[in-house]
Amino acid sequence: MPSSENPWAGQGSVLLDIGGTVGALIVTMPPETEGLEVEIRSVERDHAHDHHTDHHHDGQEGRSHSHEGGHQHHPHVAVVARPGPSQPVHTLVYPSLEEGRYDLVPIPGDRVVLTAAARGGEVTWVDWPTV
């Protein structure tokens, strides 16, 4: 689902940057969640750190943000329909995560819906829980 923020979101391949202690997380989502943004928060690490000055919008993953400022901010991506073997598959893709456990929180909100683990050098696939 292209947005006015990034009209190419969801088109093309997703580049996963993994190796060593860095892995990737892919979450299979229900089709009705297309466009939903989901924040990812490390369970082990404190995210109250200095932010870089870049503002990044990655077209392959939907929207991914990093902001400067004194607030606590976590990366987030949008659910995108990607080509599958017989029909589109709706996914969240977090292409480069330090090994560890992560909470996933839909935006807006603060309720953890899923906790998943990223393993270094691997791609972890998980399913979004159904209600």
C-alpha positions as CSV (number, residue, x, y, z in Angstrom):
1,M,0.0,0.0,0.0
2,P,1.9,3.1,-1.2
3,S,1.7,6.2,1.0
4,S,2.1,9.8,0.1
5,E,5.2,9.7,2.4
6,N,6.9,7.1,0.3
7,P,5.1,6.1,-2.9
8,W,7.5,3.2,-3.5
9,A,6.9,1.5,-0.2
10,G,6.4,-2.2,-0.5
11,Q,7.8,-2.5,-4.1
12,G,10.9,-4.4,-4.8
13,S,13.0,-6.8,-2.8
14,V,13.9,-6.4,0.9
15,L,17.6,-6.3,1.7
16,L,18.3,-8.1,5.0
17,D,21.5,-7.0,6.7
18,I,22.4,-10.0,8.8
19,G,25.5,-11.7,10.1
20,G,27.5,-12.1,13.3
21,T,25.2,-10.9,16.1
22,V,22.7,-9.3,13.7
23,G,19.6,-11.1,12.5
24,A,16.3,-10.2,10.8
25,L,12.7,-10.6,11.9
26,I,9.8,-11.2,9.6
27,V,6.2,-11.2,11.0
28,T,3.4,-12.7,8.9
29,M,0.3,-10.5,9.4
30,P,-3.4,-10.8,8.6
31,P,-4.4,-9.1,5.4
32,E,-6.7,-6.7,7.2
33,T,-3.6,-5.2,8.9
34,E,-2.1,-3.8,5.7
35,G,-0.7,-0.3,6.4
36,L,-0.6,-0.8,10.2
37,E,2.6,0.5,11.7
38,V,4.3,-1.6,14.4
39,E,7.0,-0.4,16.7
40,I,9.8,-2.7,17.8
41,R,11.4,-2.4,21.3
42,S,14.3,-4.3,22.7
43,V,13.4,-6.2,25.8
44,E,17.0,-6.3,27.1
45,R,18.3,-2.9,26.2
46,D,17.4,0.6,27.4
47,H,16.4,2.6,24.3
48,A,16.8,6.0,26.1
49,H,20.0,6.8,24.2
50,D,21.1,9.6,21.9
51,H,19.5,9.5,18.5
52,H,21.3,10.1,15.2
53,T,20.2,13.1,13.1
54,D,19.1,11.0,10.1
55,H,15.5,10.6,9.1
56,H,15.2,7.4,7.1
57,H,12.4,6.1,5.0
58,D,13.1,2.7,3.6
59,G,10.8,1.9,0.7
60,Q,11.1,-1.9,0.9
61,E,9.9,-2.2,4.5
62,G,7.2,0.4,4.5
63,R,8.2,3.2,6.8
64,S,11.2,3.0,9.1
65,H,12.1,6.1,11.2
66,S,14.9,7.4,13.3
67,H,14.6,10.8,14.8
68,E,16.8,13.2,16.8
69,G,15.5,14.5,20.0
70,G,15.2,14.0,23.8
71,H,12.4,11.5,23.6
72,Q,12.5,7.8,23.6
73,H,11.9,6.5,20.1
74,H,11.7,3.0,18.7
75,P,12.0,1.9,15.0
76,H,8.7,1.0,13.3
77,V,7.7,-0.4,10.0
78,A,4.3,-0.8,8.2
79,V,2.6,-4.0,7.2
80,V,3.1,-4.4,3.4
81,A,1.6,-7.0,1.0
82,R,4.5,-8.7,-0.7
83,P,4.3,-11.2,-3.6
84,G,3.8,-14.8,-2.5
85,P,3.7,-18.1,-4.3
86,S,0.0,-17.9,-5.0
87,Q,-1.2,-14.7,-3.4
88,P,0.2,-11.7,-1.6
89,V,1.7,-12.3,1.9
90,H,1.3,-9.5,4.4
91,T,4.4,-9.0,6.5
92,L,6.4,-6.7,8.8
93,V,10.1,-6.9,8.0
94,Y,12.8,-5.7,10.5
95,P,15.9,-6.2,8.3
96,S,18.7,-5.7,10.8
97,L,18.3,-6.4,14.6
98,E,20.9,-7.1,17.2
99,E,20.4,-10.6,18.6
100,G,17.9,-10.5,21.5
101,R,14.2,-10.4,22.4
102,Y,11.9,-7.7,21.1
103,D,8.4,-6.5,21.9
104,L,6.1,-5.4,19.0
105,V,3.6,-2.6,19.7
106,P,1.1,-1.4,17.1
107,I,1.0,2.4,16.7
108,P,-0.8,4.2,18.1
109,G,-0.8,2.5,21.5
110,D,1.4,1.0,24.1
111,R,0.2,-2.6,24.3
112,V,2.7,-5.3,23.5
113,V,1.0,-7.8,21.1
114,L,4.0,-10.0,20.4
115,T,7.4,-10.8,21.8
116,A,9.9,-12.4,19.4
117,A,13.6,-13.3,19.4
118,A,16.1,-12.3,16.7
119,R,19.1,-14.6,16.4
120,G,22.4,-13.4,15.0
121,G,23.0,-14.5,11.4
122,E,19.4,-15.8,11.0
123,V,16.1,-14.8,9.7
124,T,13.3,-15.5,12.2
125,W,9.7,-15.9,11.0
126,V,6.8,-15.5,13.4
127,D,3.1,-15.2,13.0
128,W,1.1,-12.3,14.4
129,P,-1.3,-13.6,17.1
130,T,-5.0,-13.8,16.0
131,V,-7.6,-12.5,18.4
